[in-house]
Amino acid sequence: MQVNWLDHVNVITDKLDETAEFYKALLNLERRNAPPPLTPDSAQWMYDAGGKAIVHINSVDCPRAFDRHVEPGALTGAVHHVALNCSGYEELMERVGALGTPFQLNTVDAIGLRQIFVSDPNNVLLELNFFGD
């Protein structure tokens, strides 16, 4: 058994459109309606350049196979952040500036890593990692 990669992150929100547009504007992800039985008003999926739906965005009233209490904008329990391997550091910095999104930078010189930390409209912390970029 092995873990191959991060499949997706699910964000529960009371700001469906704002959240989808944030991921589109910041990370250049493609916004698409989630597959049935989900509806466009209850779920949007954000696709990477390889055609993978890596961020699933659900409204608070969207049906879930594993339901649990969530509070949009509150701390995310044991999940501290979501880390994404990225490329195009300078372009992303331009997008952060254009959006006026607060951010924090970090470098790990020993492994050639530059990081940008931003929070989405639901207070989900994103760690955007750039290796050798």
C-alpha positions, 0 to 999 in steps of 0.5 A: 500500500502506498499513498500516490498523491493528494486527491482533493480537498473539500471546502464547506462554505456559505460563500460558494461563488466567492470561494470558487472565484478565489481559487480560479483567480489565485491558482488559475484552476478551472471552475466546473459544476460538480457531477450529479446528483450534486447541483451547480448551486450546491457544489463547484469543483476546481480542476488543475491543468491536468484535468484533476478536480483537486478542490471540491467546494460545497455549500453548507446545505450540500448533501454529504456521504459523511456528514459532520458539523462544520462552521464555515470560516472557523478553524478546521479542526486537526487540519492545519493547512492544505499544501499544493505543489506549484510552479510559476512563483512570480505569476502567483505573486502577481495574482496575490498582489492583484487580489490584495490577499494577505500572505506570508512568505517562507523559504527552506534553502536546504531543499530549494523550496519557496512557500507562499501562505494565503487563506481562502475566503473560508479561512482555510490556510493554503501552503503553496510550494515551489521547488526550484522555481 
